[in-house]
Amino acid sequence: MSDLRATVRLQFHKDFTLDDAVPLVDYFAGLGISHIYASPLLTARPGSMHGYDVVDPTRVNPELGGEAALKRLVAALRSKGMGLILDIVSNHMAVGGDANPWWLDVLEWGVSSPHAKFFDIHWQSHDPLLRGQLLVPFLRSDYGEVLAAGEIELHFDAEHGLLYASHYDHRFPLNPPTYGDVLQRSEHPGLQALGKRFAALQDNREGQQQAKALFGELAELGSQAGEAIEHAFASLRPTEDNGFQALHELLERQHYRLASWRTAADDINWRRFFDINELGGLKVERHEVFEATHAKIFELIENGLVDGLRIDHVDGLANPRAYCRKLRRRVERLLAQRPAELRGARFPIYVEKILGEGEHLPRDWGVDGTTGYEFMNQVSLLQHAPEGEAALAQLWSETSGRDADFMEEVRQARHLVLTTSLAGDLEALAQGLLLIARDDIATRDLTLGAIRRAVLELIVHFPVYRTYVSAAGRSVSDQAVFDQALEGARTRLAEGDWPLLEHLNSWLGAQALSELQPSPQRKLRAKMIERFQQLTSPAAAKAVEDTACYRSAVLLSRNDVGFDPQQFSAPIDAFHDGSVERARHFPANLLTTATHDHKRGEDTRARLAVLSERADWFAARCQHWRELAAPLREEQDDGMAPSPGDELMLLQILLACWPLDLQADDANGLQAFAERLIAWQEKAVREAKLRSTWSNPNGTYESACRAYLERLLGSDECRELREQIRTAAMQLAPAGALNSLAQSLLRMSVPGVPDLYQGCEFWDFSLVDPDNRRPVDFAARQQALQAKESISQALVHWHDGHVKQALIAATLTARQQQATVFATGDYQPLTVHGQHADKLLAFLRSDGDSHALVVVPCRAADLLGDSPLPLIPHDQWGDTRIALPPVLAGKTLHSVFCPADPLTNDGHLAVSDVLREVPVNLLIAPSQPQESHP
């Protein structure tokens, strides 16, 4: 198997199975890919389109073809010397529904279930009505209403001898000792007798063993007396005399309390993935849970079917460092058991981790790096011109009426999510901290209200996703993060609450747990630290990614997963610094510019970034377009629809992803485009939570927004406006494509391992999911690769995206031929002189006497001018030149993209020569062969 060189991310689901990928292996090999990077493959909820909702981690998903199909895919990969990296979900499982046997077992047996400790359930809730019960917030409306409507029904599973309740797709097993409440209502003597035996069961492990035999008897008897069981069910229906009360009493005796989905925000007593009721948090820090959830993964590794791992949402875990180190140790022990031909190969482990400004991945986790969001951000910052920020911020503020300060939007959004969808999690933390306070004479007068206020403000002002407190306390860097949060909280709290902040600082990690004697108090502190750290992460994600990024739109290309939209741009030196840092500490870090989670495709963002260079041009056009669009808006009681802010966002999106060959009078094409935008628009307005929400959709507002968009793209009255927007988009398109090609080359040449998202070898003008998960036309991509066009040839018809694919294929071939240069070679920024030195980035990768020189324009739209091609006319560069280090003196440099035109140098390279035929360039100075001596 080849060393890890480049990955392609594939999203598997029922409509794109493992077998569907087998015929594509030759294509990926020809493109230069070394590893497929697969979405989660373990059994997910039926029909899952992403795989992150695992219901059975012990099997490869049969909807994807099962383990047999996985073996067929791996065999095809091995035939080309390729490998497989697998995305795994350690933080959570899908719950609710009827497909997760572990969850159903917890509902059935409660705290005595062998799986009760698998999920992060707070069995001793601060709510006395939930002590020992699990809140199950899956009802469509209030419990009483649903019960009275007869929407909670009883069923008999005749095959297994089980009784359960249901509500639509949700299954709620009855606790076996309560079977007697049902069976003794039957007129069948055998069922009545069996009901008494069920009623006598103890609700413990011994009772569970006894129940297994009774289930068999009930299954056998039920096959003969099914009508009698149905008769018993009938007496428990709300329409029958006393049926409503009897069914209610039966349900109250269960280990769960059925409730409306709306109750979860305030009353939830188990950890979810963010605020999603259908995803329950796992306690993977427990050894038995770790082993049970990873057993199949370890088996696949040992059998040589998996060659690397990607850990989803590592910050959701109680202790990411301990988990990653344990996983590394466990995997290393398996490597010696793998097939002989695979032994000795490095087994990479990556974590999905969003790094804040100035934050670095800890180097003691035993992982190879992150999934690459921070690189995506670095490229984006490089391609945004700082001079456009002020004009775009003013345009946004004056148009939307909202503050252009993104952090103010974040603080408001954090406050919102912590007092709504995550209020229950905040309350559980505050209640636990109250117990800590009450245990100390010095703090026993602290009130729950004060603690709740202070914790809320701490999290609102938290600058990163989370800290990583150990028994020894906080690290220096984590204490700096906490100090920043404390300072922010002081600006919002009354001075009388400030002393409380110091107590919280101590309880939540400033005082090392190792300083405390083993006691219930120490155990409680450890639990509260864990809860705090597992709350700051979803609070950040929900506030930043899922709220503020849809409320603020100074420029939407700066609003994406892993980005810090408060930072608009960064100098070229900052990009160099990031590359040097990565080469030093995580040389095998993944590098991505498109993912299954991105909000805008990599080429959508690249085109939109051009507006930072043409801010005044954009502002003038926006004003004119909004005047033309006035008849499309609808005045409603709570304001115009769409709102000015939502309208400005839409105009940005139209410019960013208008298809290159879509004409303003193409009815069918415009309709297809509108359908994509309508789906984006609905998600955008609901995520913003200003005029509509997912939990309470504002149909009137959403209908008006949809009508605006449909008329804009479909009606004759808007032909002029539509043509102006299309023309503007096409004026931006060449510069956007130039950004895209630069972005692609950087991803494949800086330190790290390039990751290609499925289909993005052609232009990627996608929007947020599900738009970015649409089927990929691989046949067209295979045909284009077989044509073997050069970049110069493909540049002539660049609209079809073939030029991007040609660039990727050529660069990945060079990576394969110069493997050590790109895998472990030094990274040296090169100095650029001359008229446009600020519009060029150049660097050298070196390993011994082998070198690769990379040259890309940046923020150079003005040099491109009105060129219809994404190629800056060579004479525009004037005297701009690259200073070469002494190691390249006198060496001939060969362009990977123009091999027929080698370049010599005199210590400098003229950019007009380097970028004469191609938009970006990769030059190789291979080592000289050594003379042999007799």
N, C-alpha and C positions, 0 to 999 in steps of 0.2 A: 504494500500500500504506500502511496506517495505521502510525503510530509504534507501537513496542512498548508495550503497555499492560497486557496480562495474558496469561498462557499457560495452556494445558491440557496436561498431560503424558499422552501415550498410549503404551501398551506394545504394540508390534506383534509379531505372530508368525503362524504358519501358520493359526491359528484366528481371528485378527483382522488382516486384511491392510490394505494401503493403500486398496484399493477399498472395504473395509468402512467406512472413515472418511469417504469422500466424502459419503454421505447425512447425515452428522452435522454437516457444516460449517455449514448454516443454523442448527442448534440452538446450536452454539458461538458463532456470531455473535450470536444473540439473547441469549445469556447474557452477552455483553460481552467475549468472548475476542478478542484481536487476533492471537495466534500459536499454532499447534499446536507443541508441544515433543515431538519424536519420539524414541523409543528408537532405538538404532543400527539403520541400515537397510542396511548393506553385508552381503554374503553371509556368513552365519554357519553354524555347524555344522548339518547337516540336523536339523530338528525343534526347533531352539533356541526357547525360550520368552521369551528376553530380548534376544538379539542381541549380547551382550558377548563371545561366543566367535566372533569373525570368522575365517573361513578364506580369504576372497578379498576383499581391499579394492578390487578393480578393478571390481566390479559391484554394483548394487543387488540385494538378495536376491531371487531368483526366487520363493521361497516367499511373499514379501510382495506379489508381483505384478510385480516388476522395475521398471525405469526407466519403462516405459510407464504403470504404475499410479501411480508417483510423479508423473508429469506430469499425470495426471488429477486427483489430489488437489490439486496446486498450482493447477491451473486453477480448481478449485472454490473454493479459498481466495482466489485473486485476484478472483474474481467478487464476493467480499464484502470486498475490501480487506484480506485477512488474509495472514499470512506463516507461514513454517516455520523452526523452530530444530531443528537436528540434533545429537543426541548422538553423539560419535565416540570411538573407543577407540584411543588413541595408544600406550598402554603395553604392550599384549600382543596376542597372537593365540591362537586355539585350536590346539593341537598334539595329536599322537596321532591315532587314528582313521585315516581314509583320505581326508579332504576338503581338506587344506591343501597345495597344490602346492609352496609354498616350503619347508615343513617336510620334505616327502617328498624334495625335491631335496637338502636338507642331509643327510638320512639316506643318500641314494644316493651322493653325491660327497664328503661330509665337508667338510673345511676348504677344499677347492678349489671347492666349490659357489659360484656367484655370490650365493647367498642365505645363505652361512655367516655373513657379518657382519651380517645382518639381525637375527639373534637374539643375545641376550646370553649367549654360550657361552664358558666358560673352557676353551679347548682344551688349555691347558697346566696340567692339574689337578695339585694336590699329590699325588694318588693316581697312582703310576707305572703302574698297570694301566689308567688312563683317559687317558693321554697321547695326544692326537690322536683320541680317541673321545668320543662323546656317550653319557652314561648315559641309557637309555631305560627308565624304570621303569613299564612298563605291563603286566607279567605279573601274573596273578591270584595267583601264589604264587612260591616260590623257583624260580629258573631251572632247576636240575637236575630238580626235580619236574615242572615244566611240560614240559620237553623230553622226559623219559621217558614222560610221559603222551600224547605225540603231539599236543600242543596248539599246537605251532608247526609250521605247515604251509607247504609251498612251492606256489606258484601260477605260472601262465603267463598273462599278459595278452596274448591272441592279437591283439587289435586294435592294440596299440602295440608289441608285441614285447618286453615287459618281464618280468623274473622278480622275484618278491618273496615274502617270508615273511609269514605272518599269525598273529595270535592274537586270536581273537574278532573285534572290529571294527577292530583295529589292523593297519595295513599297514606293513611294513618292507621297503623296496626293497633289492634286492641291488646291491652295487657292481658295475658292468659288468665290470671286470677279473676278478671272481670268477665270472662266468657260465660260464667254462671249467670250473670245478669241478663244475658241474652238467651242462653239455651234453656234456662228454667222457665222461660215464657212460652216455650214450645209445649204442645200437648203430647209430644212423643216421649214415652217413658224412658227410652234409652238415652235421648238427648238430655232429659231432665237429670238422669242419674250422672251422665257425663259432666253436666254443668256443675253438679255438686263437687265432683272431683276436681274440676278446674278451680272452683272457688276455694278449695282447700289448699291450693298451691301456695308455697312460700315465694315471696318476690325476691329470690336470691339465686345463686348459682345452682344449688340443689334443686330448687323449683324449676329452673330452666331445663335441667336434665330430665326431670319428670315430665315436663310439658311436651318434650319431643315425642314421648310414647303416646300421650293423650292426643297430640295432633294426628298421629297415624290412626288412632281409633276414630277420631272425628271424621277424618277423610273417608274411612271405610263406611262408617255409619251414615255420613252425609250423602254418600252416593245412593243410599236407599231412602233417606229421609230428607232430601233437599227441600221438598215442599214444606215440611214442618219447620225447617230453619227459616224459610222465606216468610212463613206465617209469624214466626217470632219477630222477624225484622219489621213486619207490617205493624205490629203493636207498638213499635218504637218510632213510628212516623208522626210528625207534627200534626197531621190531619186526624189522627186517632185520639180518643179520649185519653188524656194524661200522657199521650205519646211525646209531646214536646218536652215536658218536664222529665220524663223517664230517659229520653235520649240525652238530654242535658246532663242529668246525673251520671249516666254512663260515661259520657265524655269527660266529665269533671274528675272521674276516678283514674284517668289515664296519666301517664308520665309526661304529658304535654298539655298545654293549654292552647286550644285553637283560637286564632285571633285574626282580625283584619290585617291585611298587608301594611296598612298605614300605622299600626301600632309599633312596628319594628323600630322606627326612628327613636322613640322614647323608651320603650320597654324591653328591647332586645337583651337577652341574657346569655348570648353566645357570640363569639367573634365571627364576623363575616369578612369576605373579601371586599374591601371598601364598604359600600352600603348596599351591596347586592344580596337580597334575601336568599337567593338560590345558590349561593356559594358560601359554604361553611368553613371556617378556619380550622386547620389541623394543628395538633400539638406535636409536631414532628420532632421537637426537642426530647420527647420521651423515646427511650430506646426501642420499645416494642412497636411504636407508631412508625419510627424511622425504618425499621426492618420490614414491617408489613407493607408500607407504601413504596418501598424501594426494591422489594424482592425480585419482581419481574425485571426491573431495570438492571439490577446486578446480574441476573441470569443472562440477559441479552448482551451485556458487556462481556461476561465470561465466555459466552459462546461466539464472540467475535462478530456480533451483529450491530454493535454500537461502538463508535470510535471517539466520542466526545459528548459532553453534556452542556446544556444551557439551562440555568436555574431561573425560573420565572419569579418575578417580584420577590427577590431575596430580602428586601427590607420589611416584608410582612412577617418574617420569622421572628421568634422570640430572641434568638441569638444567632444572627447570620454568621459571625466568625466561627462559633463552635460548630454550627451545621456544616459550613464549607470545609473546615479542617477535618471533621469526621468523615465527610463524603470523600475527600481526597484520600484519606488513609484507607478507607474501605475499598475504593477503586484501585489503589495501588496494589492492594493484596490480591485483587482479581487478575491483574495484568499478566502475572506469571502463568495463569491457567488458560489464557487465551490460545487460539490456534497458533502453532509455531511461527507461521509466516507473519503474524501480527505482533509478536513479542518484541519489545525494545522500542516501539513507536511511542511518542509522547501522546498522552491522553489529555486533551484540553478540557477545562471546565470554565465556563463563562457564567457571569451573573447579570441578570437584568437589574441594573442599578442606575438611578438618575443622580448625577453628581451636581451639586449646587456650585455657585460661583466660588472658586478657590478651594473647593472640596476635592480630595483625592481618594481613590479606592485604597483601603488599607492593604498593605503589602504582606500581611501575615495571615491572610485568609486561605492561602494555598490554591488560589485560582489564577487563571491565565489572563484575566481582565474582564471588562464589561462587554455588553453586546454592542457598544459603540455609539450610544446617543450623544455622548460628549463630543465625539468627532463630527457628527452631523451638525452640532451647534457651532463648532469651530469653523467649519467650512462656510456655514451661513453667515457668521460674523465677518468673515473675510470678504464676502461678496456684497455686503451692505455698505454703501458710502455714508460716512458720518455726516456729510454736509446736508443730506436729505432729511435728517431726523427732525430738526426744528420745524420745517415747513409741513411735514407729514403729521407731526404732533399737533400743530396748530389747526390743520385741516380736520383732524379727528375731533379735537375738543370743540371747535366752532360748529361742526356739523352735528355731532352726537350729543353735545352738552355734557359729556362725561370727562373725567380727569384723564389726561394722557399719562399720568404716573401709574405704571402697571402695578407697582407694589401696593398702591392704595386699593386698586381693584382686588388684589390678592387678599389683603387684610379684610376687606368687606366680605369676600367670598368665604374665607376661612371662618369668619364669625357666623356666616349664614349656615354653612354645612355643620358646624359644631353645635348649633342650636336647633338644627332640623334633622337631617338624615343621620348624623352621628351623635345626636343628643344622648341617646342611651349609653353609648360607649363613654362619653364624657361624664355622665352621671355615675357610672360604675367606678370610674377612676376617682371622682370626687368623694364618693362614699368610702372607698378604701383609704384614701388619704385622711378622711375624718377619723377613721379608726386608729390610724397612726397617731394623729394629734391627741385623741382622747387617752392614749396610753401613757402620755407624758404630762406630769403636773404642770410643766411650763407652757404647754400648748393646749391644754384640755378645753380652754375657753374659746378656741378658734371655732367658728361656725361653718356649717356646711355651705351656706351661701357665700361666705367670703372665700372659702377654698375653691368653690366652683367658679367664681369670678376670676380669681387669680390664675387658675389652671387654664381657663379659657383664653385669657390674654397672653399667657406664655405660649400657647400653641399658635395663636393668631400671629405672633411675631417670630415664630421659629424660622430661621433662614434656610434650613436644609430639611430633607425628608425625615431624618432621624439621627440620633446618637447611638453609640454602642458601648453602654456602661458594662463593665466587668465587676467581679467581686472586689477588685482593687480600686474601683471608682472610675471616674471619667478620665479620659486622656486629655492632654493639654489642648489639642485641637477641638475636642468635644466640649471642653469647658469654655472655650472661646465662643462656640456656637451658643451654649446655654447663657453665657453672659450677655450676648447680643439679644437673646430673647427676653432676658430679665430687664434689660434697659428699655426695650420696646414696651414691655408690659407696664413699666413704671409711668410711661407717658400716657397711659390710658386708665390706670387705676388711681383711686384716691390715695393721698399720702398715707392715710391710716392703714391701708392694705400693704404698704411696702414691706414692713417687717415679715409678713406672711410669705413674701417671695423668697426671703432668705431661708425660711424653713423648707419651702418646696425645693429650693436649690439643694439643700442638704439631704432631704428624704429621697430625692430622685437621682442621686448619684454623686454629689459632691463629697459626701461622707461615704467612705468605702464600706461595703458590707462586711469586709474582712475585719473591720475594727469592732464589729458587734459580736457579742456572744451568741452562739446558736440558740434561737428562741423563736416562738411564734411571731414576735415583733420583727425579727430579722427576715423571716419567711414572708411576712406581709409586705415589708419594704421591697424585697426582691420582686414580688408579684406586681406591686404598683409601678416599679421601674419598667418592668416588662410591658404592662398595660400602657404606660405613658408612651414608650417608644413605638408600640404597635398602633398607637392612635395618631401620633404626629405624622406618620407616613401616609395613611389614607386621607387625613385632613389636608395635607399638602397636595396630594394627587387630585382629590375632588375639587379643591379650591383653585389650583393653578390650571391643570390640564382640562378639567371638565366644567369649569365655570369662567374664570378670568380670561382664559384664552378665547372665549366666545363673547366676552363683554368689551374687550379692548381690541382695537384694530388700527393702531398707528400704522402698522404694516403687517399683514397676516403672515408673511413669510417668516417673521420672527416669532410666531406663536406655534410651537410644536412640542411634541413630547421630548423632554430632556433639555429644552431651550430655557434660557433666562430672558424673557421678552423685555425686561427692564434694561438690558444691555442691547443697544441697537446695532453696534458694529465694533470691530476691534482691528488694531493695526496688523500689518503683515508680520511684524515681529512676534505678536502674540500667537499667531498660527505656528511659527517656527518654534517658539518656546514649548507649545503643547506637543509638537512632534518630538522634540528632544526629550521631553519628560517621558513620553510614552516609550521611546526607544530605550531609555535607561531602566524603566521599571516594569513595563508590560509590553514587550516587543511583539507579543502574539495577540494583543487586544483585537477584538473584532472592530471593523470599520464599516459603518453603514451610513447610507444617505436616504434609505427608504425602508419602511418596515410595515408589518401588518397593523401597527398601531398609529402610523403617522396621520396627521390631520390634513396634510397636503402632500402630493407626490413630489419626488425630488426635482422633477422638471417644472412642476407647478411653482414650487418655491423659487427655483432658479430664475424663472421669468419674472415673478413678482418682485424679486430683489432688485430688478432693474429700475423699479419706481424710485428706489432710494437715490438713484442718479438723475432722475427726471421728476423730482418732486413738484416743482412749480408747474411743469407741463401737466402732470396728473391732476393737481388741484384745480387748474383752470378748466380742464375737461370735465371733472366731476361736477363742478358748479353748473356748467352748461347742460350736462346730461340729466342732472336732477331737475333742472328747469323743464327740459323736454319730457321728463317722466312724471311731471306733476299730475296729469290726468289719470295716471295709473294708481295713485295712492288713494287710500280710503280713510276718511276721518272717522275715528271711533271715540267712544267715551273716554278711554284712557290714553288717547293720543293718535297720531297718524299711524297707518299700517301700510307698508312696513315703517318702523321707526327710522329716523334719519341715520342712526348708527347701523341698524340692520341693512339699510339701503346702501350705505357706503361699503359695508363688508361685501355685499353682493356684487357691487361694481368691481371691487378688487378681485373677487373670485372669477368673474366673467373675463377679465383681462388675463388672469393667470392661467386659466385652463381652457380657453376657447380653442377648439381643435384646429390644427394648422390648415386643414383643407375644407373647413366648414364655411360655406358661403351664407350670406345673410338672407338668401331666398330659398335655401334648401329646406323645404318643409319637413321631410322625414328626418334629416339630420338634426334640425333644430328641435324636433320633438324628442328625439333620443337624448339630446343634450339637456333639454329641460327636465326630463325625468330624473337624470342624475342630480341636477342642481336642486330640484324639489326635495329629494331625499336629504341632501346636505343641509338645505335651508331649515327643514323641520328639526333636524338634530341640533343645528346651531342655535335656533331660538329657544329650544327646550333646555339645552345645556346652559345657556346664559342665565336662565331662571329670572328673567326680567319681565317678559310679557307672557311667557308660557313656561310650563315645566313638564317633565315626564310624568310626575305624579298627578298633576292637574292641568292637562292640556287646555289651552285657550283656543278652542276651535274657531272662534270668530276671527281672532288675529291671524292664526295660521292660514285660514282660508283666504284672507285678504293678501297675505304675503305670497301665497301660491298663485292667486289670480294675477298679481302684479308680474310675477315671473313668466307665467304662461302668456300673458298679453305682450310682454316685452319681447319674447322669443317667437311668438306665433302670429301676432295680429298685423294686418296691413298698416294700421295707424302708427305702428312703431318701427316701420321699415327704416326711416332715416336714423333714428336713435340706434337701432340694431346695427346698421351699417357703420355708423361712427364707432361704436364699441368694437366691432370686428376689425375695422381698420386700425384702431389704436392697438389692439392686441397683436396684430401682425407687425406693427411698427416695433413692438417690444420683443417679438419672437426671435429675431436673429441674435440679439444680445442675450436673451434668455437661454438660447441654445448654446451660445459660447460659454455662458456660466455653467451649463449642464456638462459640457465636454470637459471643462476644467475640473469640475467637481468629480467627475468619473475618474479622470487621470489621477487626481490627488488621492482618492480612495484606494487606488490600486498601487500607489507608489510610495506613500509615506510609511513609517513604521507601523506595523499591524497587519492583520489578515483581512483582505477586502471581502465584504459580504454583499452579494447581489440579490436584491429582492425579486421574486418571480416576475418575469416579463419585463423588468426594467432595463434590459439591454436595448429595448426600443424606448421611445419617449414615454415618460410616465407623468401624465397630466391628471392623475387621480386625485380624489378628495378623500375625506375621512371614511372609515369603514361604514357600510359594506362596499363602497365604491372602490376602495383599494384592494378588494379581494375578488374582483370580477374574474371570470375565466380568462386564461391567457391563450392567445393564438400562437401556440408553439410551432405549428406547421409553417406559418409565415416566417418565423424566426429561424427555423431549420433551413428553409429555402434560401433566405438571405445569407446565412453563413456559408452555405455551399457555393454561393456565387463568388466568394473570395475577393470581393472588391477591396481596393485600397481606400484609405480614408479620403484621399483627394478625389477619387472617383465617386465615392458615396456622398461627398460633400455637395456635388452638383444637384442631387435630388434629396437634400437633407430632411425634407419634411417627413419622409417615411421612417426616419429613425435608424436607417441602416448604418449611417455614419457613426452613431453611438455604439452600435454593436461591433463595427469594425475596430473602433478604438479599444473597446474592452478586450476583444479577441487578441489584438496585436499586443496589448500591454500584458495580458496574462500569459501569452506565449513568452514574452521577455522575462517575466517573473519565473517561469519554469526554467528557462535557459540560464538565468542569472540568479539562481535560487538563494544563495547565501547573501548576495548583495541586498536583496529585498527582505529576507527573513531576519538577518542579524546584522546587516551592514550599518555603518555609522550614518548619521544624518547631519549634514553641514549646510546651514543657510548660506546662500551666495549673495554677494553684494551686487546691486544693480545701479548703474550710473546713467546719466543722460536726461534727456528732455522728459521722458515718461517713466522714470524709475519707480514712481509710486504706483504704477499700474501693472507691475509685473512681479510675480513670485518665482523664485528659482532656488533649487537646492540640489545637493549632491548626496547620493547614497554610495558608500564605498565599502568594499571588503578586500583588503589587500591591494592588489594591483588592478582590481575590477571596479568599474564605476558606472553609475547611472545618473544622468543629469535630467532634471525635470523642469520644464518651463511652462508656466500658465499665466495668461492675463488675468487681472482682477480689477473690477470697477472700471472697466474700459469701454463702456457703451459709447462715450463720446468719440473714441477713436474709430469705432465701428461705423459710426455715422449712419447713412442711409443704405449701407451695403445690404443686398438681399440675402447674402450668405453669412453664416456665423464665422467669418474669417476677416480679421482686421487687415486692410490693405497694407502691404509690407512697408510702403513708404511713409505711413503714418507714424512709424516708430522713430523716425529721425535718427538721432545719435544714441538712442538707448542701447546700452550694452551690458553684458554680464561679465563681471570680473571672475576669472577662474583661479582656483588654487594652484600652487606649484605642481601638485601631483599630476595635473592635466597638461602641463606645459609640453607643447609639441605633439600631443596625442591627436590622432584622428578620431573624431566623434561620428558615430553612425546613427542616423535617425531610425528608430524602430518603425516610424510611420512613413518615412521616405528613404528607404534603404539605398536608392540609387544616387543619393546626393550627400556624400560624406562631407563633414565640415572640419577644416583645420583651424587652429587658433594661434593667436600671438599673445596669449594671456587674457584675452577678451573674446567674447562672441557677440557679434552684432545681432540684436533681436530681429532686425529686418531680414536677416538670413535664416535665423532659427525658425521664425514663424512666417516664412514666405509662402509655403504651400499648404500648411496645416494650421488649424486654430491654436493647438497646443502641441508640445513636442516632448518626446522622451529620447534622449541621446545616450548611447552606450559606448563606453571606452573599455573594451574587453582586455583582459590581461594578455600579455605577450607570451606565446609558448616558449618554454625553456629549451635551450639547446641541449641535446643529449651528448654525453661524453663517453668515449670508449673506456 
